[in-house]
């Protein structure tokens, strides 16, 4: 809760509707973080109706979690 009402009034005036391009970009980033690999990412984006062009896939590849064996810790 706000103790200063000017802050509360300023917060009420903030726009809550991000534009569609921002929504699509956010959905693509979340999807990339949930993907196993490039092929999985392409399939997920296609199912969601998001762009699957080469430029989009290339930009999202760094967000895919790394796979494979985790390094072992030795004493």
Buried (B, 14 or more C-beta within 10 A) or exposed (E): EEEEEEEEEEEEEEEEEEEEEEEBBEBBEEBBEEBEEBEBBBEBBEEEEBEBEEEBBEBBEEBBEEEEEEEEEEE
